[in-house]
Structures are given as C-alpha cells and as structure tokens.
Amino acid sequence: MDPIEALRAALDLHHAGRHEEARAGYRRVLALDPADPNALNLLGVLERVTGNPLAALTLIGRALRRAPALQAARQNLDNAVADAVNAANEAVKDVRPQEALALARAVRRAAPGEPFGLFVEGLALTVAGDLAGAAARLDPFPPPPGTEVLHAGTRRLLRSLERRQAEGPLLGTVVIPLHNMADMIERALDSVLVSIRHHRATAGFTPGRFRIAVVDDSSRDGGGAVVTDWARRQDEPGFDVVVLTNPRNLGAGAARNRGALMGAEGRLLWFLDADDYVFPDHIDFGIRMLDHVPDAGFARTGMRFQDIDAGIPAAFRRNSEQTYPGNLCVRTQCHAFVGGFPEEEMYFPNMADDAAYSHWLKTFFLGVKVAVPTVHYTLRPGNALDIQRRSGLIEKGVPTETDALGYAVSMHIRHRTAALSARLGEPWDGPPRIADGQPRSVYLDGSRPPDGPPG
C-alpha cells in the first residue's frame, strides 16, 4: 500500500474511535519509514488520547526533531508536555519515583527549556532518594509560575531529607513508659539526652540517629503534655521524640512493647522507667558491649539504688540487675523473637512482666554484663523499690510465689518458653540462639558473683 494511503486509512480509523486498528495502521507506515513525521505525530496523539503520556511525548518529540516546522506536532507537543507533567506529578504523590522520573526526563528531552520539566524531575528525584540530583534541579532555578508554594515546600522537604541522610539510619530507641510521673519525666528525658551526647563524644562521630519513645499509659497528671513541651524545646540533630498515648492504663509491659515498635527499624532498644534516670555512660556501654560480643543478644550493667545502695544484699542486687529493664540494652531482633513483654491480664499491674521478659531473653540469648552502675533506681513512696523495702523483701531475697496468681504466671512463662523453643528451627539472621535452655553470660569486667547463678 502507498504510505500516504496507509496513513490516511489509519487516520480514518483513528477518527472512528477504532484505536487499536489505527495504532496498527500507523505502525505499518512507520515500518516503511521509521522517521515519517506525520505517522509519528499522529501515533503520539493516539497514545495521548489512550492514556500513555510517556509514549505520546516520545513520539511527538521524534516527529518534531524530524520536521521542526510541523505546526500540528508543535501544538500536540505542548499538550503532551502538560499531560506528562501532570502524570509525573501524580506519580510523585503516589510515591512511584521511577515512573515520575521517566516522564520528567521525557519532558526535558522533548522540551529542554520547559521549566516544569526540571521542577517535576526535582520532585521525582526527591521521592527517589537522589537528594543531590534533586537539589541540582530545584536550587539553581526559579520555580515555574504557579508552583511557588509547592517549590518552597519541596525544597524544605529536601533539606530535611538531606539532614536525615547525613545523620544516618536509626541506631536505637529508648522506650519510657509513663504513668502519672509528670514531676519526674523531664529528669529521665534529660538524662537520656545527656547519655546520647556522651556516646557521640566518646565515639568521635555521629554513628546514627536515636529515638526516645515515651508511651503515656493513660496518665491523669498531664505527663504526656510535659513530654511534648520538653520535645519542642529541643533543637538537636540526630534524635527525635515520639509520644504515644494509650487510651487506658495497660501497664508498663504493654507500654514498653508499643514503644519498641517505634524503634523496630533500629538495631538496639533500651528501656527506662519514668521515675528513674541513666548516667552519662549508659548508652555508650550498651552499644560497646554488644559490639564487643556480637554473639550476645542483650547487655546489662549495674544499678545504683537511691539512698540504700550500700545496704543492698548481694542476692537482691543480683536478682534486680537480672530482671530490671532499666539497665538493659537488647538487640531489636531478640526483643521481637521473644515476643516482647507479656501483656496477659495476670501480669497487670506490676506482676513480674519484667522478670518473665528477662527469663526469655537469657533462655535463648547470650548475655553480656558489667557491674558498672549506669542507671539510678529511684526510691520514692509507693514505687516498687519502696514496697520491697517496707515489706522486707530486700532483706529476704527473691520471694517465691505460691498463690494462684503466681502459679498462673509461672505456667504462662513455661508455655511461652516451650512455644519459642519450637521456633528455633525457623530461619534466623540474628545472633546465635541458645538451644539447650541453659543461660550463658559473658562478664566483661570480671564482676561475676562467685555465688551467683550462671545467667
């Protein structure tokens, strides 16, 4: 068939809405002459009508390069550019960066001077994570008319992402459950921030970001607002504060688990009660201990007991330091494997959820320990340490639960231990797991008590 007749036949099909047949007709013309500008232009128009802006822009751009004076192609190119820019912008909003980049770059090839092409490519590169490329597109040029607000917002996003990229990935999260401790929580928060700073000064560089996750466990004294106000006053790179609120009082274990979810992408977790505080070397000790013993799943330090530290019996100190969450640094993987702190009703309120959690950690993972105290355990009226002191439990040592509640807790611990043992055959990319149920610890400073248990 004569190319002119073939083109006319394809155009008739196009006008009749028989798009697939028209597309095949245009391609037959291009098979005879791949550079036919009219066929390229009309096929581009068809692709635009049928919702393929990238193909439309590419074809019409080729037509104009072949025949720069083809006025119909020039008008069609303007429409195709507008379609492609809109499609690229929608792809950016839907976080489809590769699609957005392909469209934006097609705009730049077809219309090199089109300001919207540079702009939308900058948006796409921002979403794709190429922050240097995005800055090269957005920073040197004024925003296209009508995009001033979007341009300013994108540049602000870009600066924030560049800062976050420079800070590095999330290293670890400090989880603080909060229940009616509005008068104490700022002291805890200040101590964590000082400890983060100390680690950075000791390490000599900023190795990653830290997060403080405070879980307001339905406080009635405005503690959550105190945390929010404290967070607003901070202006320091490399750490952020997350404040969560439980709709009702669920207990410290459930609050810790919820906070730990906020640090799931990091590699380490610390826990601190809102009325306690840590010493400056606390964060650094946890990181260095686990880096020193990569096979360990958790690390523990010593504790200082407010006002009564000198009189604490060795057995009580040992038991507290093996169960209290505040002197613990745990790999996030290991926390997830044991299922976090138990949340069943028998553990609430204040019924051995920390002891159960510690039991599962040391049953399945090597622990590393030092005796250096890095956390202050507060003695105040009505808290756990005060109850233990007044009831004589500190002098008696570890109590044995013989009532129905204690029996229920004991059986639950055994059941979960058995369920976790059954999972040891599953794929695992964390530190080695203990298979025989015999706790093992590494004491880095020779502090292992001569009369203490092995774990």
MISEDREN-815618 format. One record per residue (C-alpha): residue in one letter; chain; z, y negated, x negated. Coordinates in steps of 0.25 Angstrom, whole numbers. Each point is the difference from the previous one (the first is absolute). Layout:
% residues N
- A_A_Z_Y_X
...
//
This chain:
% residues 455
- M_A_0_0_0
- D_A_-3_-14_-5
- P_A_13_-7_-5
- I_A_-2_-12_9
- E_A_-2_9_13
- A_A_12_9_-5
- L_A_9_-13_-1
- R_A_-5_-5_14
- A_A_3_14_6
- A_A_14_0_-6
- L_A_3_-14_5
- D_A_-5_3_14
- L_A_10_12_0
- H_A_11_-10_-5
- H_A_-2_-9_11
- A_A_0_11_10
- G_A_14_4_-5
- R_A_-4_13_-6
- H_A_7_-3_-13
- E_A_-1_14_-6
- E_A_-15_1_2
- A_A_-1_-14_-5
- R_A_8_3_-12
- A_A_-9_12_-4
- G_A_-12_-9_2
- Y_A_5_-11_-9
- R_A_3_11_-11
- R_A_-14_6_1
- V_A_-5_-14_-3
- L_A_9_-1_-12
- A_A_-4_14_-4
- L_A_-14_-6_-2
- D_A_5_-13_-6
- P_A_15_-1_-4
- A_A_-1_-15_-2
- D_A_-6_-3_13
- P_A_8_-13_3
- N_A_-3_0_15
- A_A_5_15_1
- L_A_12_-3_-8
- N_A_3_-12_9
- L_A_-2_7_13
- L_A_8_12_-4
- G_A_11_-9_-5
- V_A_0_-6_14
- L_A_1_13_6
- E_A_11_4_-8
- R_A_8_-12_3
- V_A_-2_2_15
- T_A_5_14_-1
- G_A_12_-4_-7
- N_A_-3_3_-15
- P_A_2_-14_-7
- L_A_0_5_-14
- A_A_-13_7_2
- A_A_-6_-12_7
- L_A_4_-10_-11
- T_A_-5_9_-11
- L_A_-14_2_7
- I_A_-2_-15_4
- G_A_4_-4_-14
- R_A_-10_9_-6
- A_A_-11_-6_10
- L_A_4_-14_-5
- R_A_-1_4_-14
- R_A_-14_6_2
- A_A_-4_-12_9
- P_A_9_-13_-2
- A_A_-9_-8_10
- L_A_2_10_11
- Q_A_7_-9_10
- A_A_4_10_10
- A_A_7_8_-11
- R_A_7_-13_-4
- Q_A_6_-2_14
- N_A_3_15_1
- L_A_8_0_-13
- D_A_9_-12_5
- N_A_3_9_12
- A_A_2_12_-9
- V_A_9_-7_-9
- A_A_9_-5_11
- D_A_1_14_5
- A_A_3_6_-13
- V_A_11_-11_-3
- N_A_6_3_14
- A_A_0_15_-3
- A_A_6_-1_-14
- N_A_11_-9_6
- E_A_3_11_11
- A_A_0_11_-11
- V_A_10_-9_-8
- K_A_9_-1_12
- D_A_-1_15_2
- V_A_3_3_-15
- R_A_-13_6_-3
- P_A_-2_-7_-13
- Q_A_-12_8_-5
- E_A_-8_-2_13
- A_A_3_-15_-1
- L_A_-4_-1_-15
- A_A_-13_7_3
- L_A_-3_-11_11
- A_A_5_-11_-8
- R_A_-8_3_-12
- A_A_-13_2_8
- V_A_2_-14_5
- R_A_1_-5_-14
- R_A_-13_7_-4
- A_A_-7_-4_12
- A_A_5_-14_0
- P_A_6_-4_-13
- G_A_4_-14_4
- E_A_7_4_13
- P_A_15_-4_-2
- F_A_4_10_11
- G_A_-5_11_-9
- L_A_9_-4_-11
- F_A_12_-2_9
- V_A_-1_13_7
- E_A_-2_7_-13
- G_A_13_-6_-5
- L_A_7_5_13
- A_A_-5_14_-2
- L_A_4_0_-15
- T_A_14_-4_4
- V_A_1_11_10
- A_A_-6_10_-10
- G_A_10_-4_-10
- D_A_-9_-6_-10
- L_A_8_-13_-2
- A_A_-7_-6_-12
- G_A_-13_2_7
- A_A_5_-6_13
- A_A_6_-12_-8
- A_A_-14_-2_-7
- R_A_-7_-1_14
- L_A_11_-9_7
- D_A_6_-9_-10
- P_A_-12_-8_-6
- F_A_-7_-3_13
- P_A_4_-9_12
- P_A_2_8_13
- P_A_-12_0_9
- P_A_1_-9_12
- G_A_9_5_11
- T_A_7_10_-9
- E_A_10_-9_-7
- V_A_12_6_6
- L_A_-5_14_-2
- H_A_-3_-3_-14
- A_A_13_-6_-3
- G_A_7_12_6
- T_A_-8_10_-8
- R_A_3_-8_-13
- R_A_15_1_4
- L_A_-1_15_2
- L_A_-8_1_-13
- R_A_11_-7_-8
- S_A_11_9_7
- L_A_-8_13_-3
- E_A_-2_-5_-15
- R_A_15_-2_-1
- R_A_3_13_6
- Q_A_-10_7_-9
- A_A_6_-7_-12
- E_A_14_5_4
- G_A_-5_15_0
- P_A_3_11_10
- L_A_13_2_7
- L_A_10_6_-10
- G_A_12_2_9
- T_A_8_-4_12
- V_A_15_-3_2
- V_A_4_4_14
- I_A_12_-6_6
- P_A_5_4_14
- L_A_7_-12_7
- H_A_11_1_11
- N_A_9_-12_2
- M_A_0_-4_-14
- A_A_-5_-14_1
- D_A_11_-5_-9
- M_A_-3_10_-11
- I_A_-15_2_0
- E_A_-4_-12_-8
- R_A_9_5_-12
- A_A_-8_13_1
- L_A_-13_-6_0
- D_A_3_-10_-11
- S_A_5_12_-9
- V_A_-13_8_3
- L_A_-9_-12_-4
- V_A_8_-2_-13
- S_A_-2_14_-3
- I_A_-15_-1_2
- R_A_0_-12_-9
- H_A_8_8_-11
- H_A_-9_11_0
- R_A_-12_-9_-2
- A_A_6_-7_-11
- T_A_4_13_-6
- A_A_-14_6_1
- G_A_-6_-12_-5
- F_A_-11_-1_10
- T_A_-1_2_15
- P_A_-4_14_3
- G_A_-1_0_15
- R_A_5_-6_13
- F_A_13_3_6
- R_A_4_-1_15
- I_A_13_-2_7
- A_A_0_7_13
- V_A_12_-4_9
- V_A_2_7_13
- D_A_8_-7_10
- D_A_7_11_7
- S_A_2_-8_13
- S_A_10_-9_-6
- R_A_8_-10_9
- D_A_4_-10_-10
- G_A_-14_-6_-4
- G_A_-1_8_-13
- G_A_-15_1_2
- A_A_-2_-15_1
- V_A_8_-2_-13
- V_A_-10_10_-7
- T_A_-12_-8_6
- D_A_6_-13_-5
- W_A_3_6_-14
- A_A_-14_5_-1
- R_A_-6_-14_4
- R_A_8_-6_-11
- Q_A_-6_9_-11
- D_A_-13_-4_-7
- E_A_-2_10_-11
- P_A_-12_9_-3
- G_A_1_15_-1
- F_A_9_3_12
- D_A_0_-1_15
- V_A_10_2_11
- V_A_-2_8_13
- V_A_10_-2_11
- L_A_0_11_11
- T_A_8_0_13
- N_A_5_13_7
- P_A_1_-2_15
- R_A_13_7_0
- N_A_10_5_-10
- L_A_-6_12_-6
- G_A_9_2_-12
- A_A_-2_-2_-15
- G_A_-8_13_-2
- A_A_-10_-4_10
- A_A_-1_-14_-5
- R_A_-2_4_-15
- N_A_-11_9_5
- R_A_-7_-11_7
- G_A_1_-9_-12
- A_A_-5_11_-9
- L_A_-13_0_8
- M_A_-2_-14_-4
- G_A_-1_5_-15
- A_A_-8_12_2
- E_A_-11_-5_-9
- G_A_9_-2_-11
- R_A_6_10_-9
- L_A_15_-3_0
- L_A_11_-2_10
- W_A_13_-6_-1
- F_A_11_-1_11
- L_A_11_-10_1
- D_A_11_-2_11
- A_A_0_-15_5
- D_A_15_-2_-5
- D_A_-3_5_-14
- Y_A_-7_-5_-11
- V_A_-7_4_-13
- F_A_2_-4_-15
- P_A_-12_-6_-7
- D_A_-4_12_-7
- H_A_0_9_12
- I_A_-15_-1_3
- D_A_-4_2_-15
- F_A_9_12_-1
- G_A_-7_7_11
- I_A_-14_-2_-5
- R_A_3_3_-14
- M_A_8_13_3
- L_A_-11_6_8
- D_A_-11_-5_-10
- H_A_8_7_-11
- V_A_1_13_8
- P_A_-13_1_8
- D_A_4_14_6
- A_A_12_-6_7
- G_A_-1_-4_15
- F_A_12_-10_0
- A_A_9_-7_-9
- R_A_15_-4_2
- T_A_9_-10_-7
- G_A_15_-2_0
- M_A_8_-9_10
- R_A_11_-10_0
- F_A_10_1_11
- Q_A_5_-14_4
- D_A_15_-2_-4
- I_A_3_15_-1
- D_A_-10_4_-11
- A_A_10_3_-10
- G_A_8_9_9
- I_A_-12_8_6
- P_A_2_15_-3
- A_A_-11_7_-8
- A_A_-3_10_12
- F_A_-2_-11_10
- R_A_-8_-9_-10
- R_A_-9_12_-3
- N_A_-2_3_15
- S_A_-3_-14_4
- E_A_-10_-2_-11
- Q_A_-7_12_4
- T_A_-1_-4_15
- Y_A_0_-15_1
- P_A_-14_-6_2
- G_A_3_-13_-7
- N_A_0_6_-15
- L_A_-13_8_3
- C_A_-14_-2_-4
- V_A_-10_10_6
- R_A_-15_3_-1
- T_A_-6_-4_13
- Q_A_-7_14_0
- C_A_13_7_-1
- H_A_6_-8_11
- A_A_-12_4_9
- F_A_1_14_-3
- V_A_15_2_4
- G_A_-3_-8_13
- G_A_9_-12_-3
- F_A_14_-1_5
- P_A_3_8_12
- E_A_0_-7_13
- E_A_6_10_10
- E_A_11_-5_9
- M_A_10_9_-7
- Y_A_-1_-10_-12
- F_A_2_-12_7
- P_A_8_-8_-2
- N_A_4_2_-15
- M_A_0_15_0
- A_A_-5_5_-14
- D_A_-14_-4_2
- D_A_0_-5_-15
- A_A_7_13_-4
- A_A_-11_8_7
- Y_A_-11_-8_-6
- S_A_6_1_-14
- H_A_1_15_2
- W_A_-15_2_3
- L_A_-4_-9_-12
- K_A_8_8_-10
- T_A_-3_13_6
- F_A_-15_-2_-2
- F_A_-1_-10_-11
- L_A_5_-2_-14
- G_A_10_-12_-1
- V_A_2_-9_-12
- K_A_14_-7_-1
- V_A_7_-10_-9
- A_A_15_-5_2
- V_A_-3_-14_-2
- P_A_4_-8_13
- T_A_-11_-8_6
- V_A_5_-2_14
- H_A_12_-6_6
- Y_A_6_8_12
- T_A_8_-10_8
- L_A_13_2_6
- R_A_2_-7_13
- P_A_8_2_12
- G_A_-6_11_9
- N_A_-11_4_-9
- A_A_-2_15_-5
- L_A_8_-2_-13
- D_A_11_-7_7
- I_A_1_11_10
- Q_A_0_10_-11
- R_A_11_-7_-8
- R_A_9_-2_12
- S_A_-1_14_5
- G_A_3_6_-14
- L_A_-14_6_-2
- I_A_-2_-6_-13
- E_A_13_7_-6
- K_A_-3_13_7
- G_A_-14_1_-5
- V_A_-12_5_9
- P_A_4_4_14
- T_A_-5_13_6
- E_A_-5_-2_15
- T_A_6_11_9
- D_A_-2_-6_13
- A_A_-12_3_9
- L_A_-8_-13_-4
- G_A_2_4_-15
- Y_A_-5_14_3
- A_A_-12_-6_7
- V_A_-4_-9_-12
- S_A_2_12_-9
- M_A_-9_9_8
- H_A_-11_-11_1
- I_A_0_-2_-15
- R_A_-2_15_-2
- H_A_-11_0_10
- R_A_-8_-12_-6
- T_A_2_6_-14
- A_A_-6_13_5
- A_A_-12_-7_6
- L_A_-2_-8_-13
- S_A_1_13_-8
- A_A_-12_5_9
- R_A_-8_-11_-4
- L_A_0_2_-15
- G_A_-13_7_0
- E_A_-7_-12_5
- P_A_-9_-9_-9
- W_A_9_-10_-7
- D_A_-4_-11_-10
- G_A_14_-5_-3
- P_A_11_4_-10
- P_A_3_15_-1
- R_A_8_6_11
- I_A_12_9_-2
- A_A_-3_13_7
- D_A_13_8_-2
- G_A_9_-10_7
- Q_A_9_-3_-13
- P_A_2_-15_-2
- R_A_-3_-4_-14
- S_A_3_-14_-7
- V_A_-3_-7_-13
- Y_A_11_-9_-5
- L_A_-7_-10_-9
- D_A_13_-6_-6
- G_A_9_13_-1
- S_A_8_-4_12
- R_A_0_13_7
- P_A_14_3_4
- P_A_6_13_-7
- D_A_6_5_13
- G_A_-12_-5_9
- P_A_-10_8_8
- P_A_-14_2_-7
- G_A_-6_-9_11
//
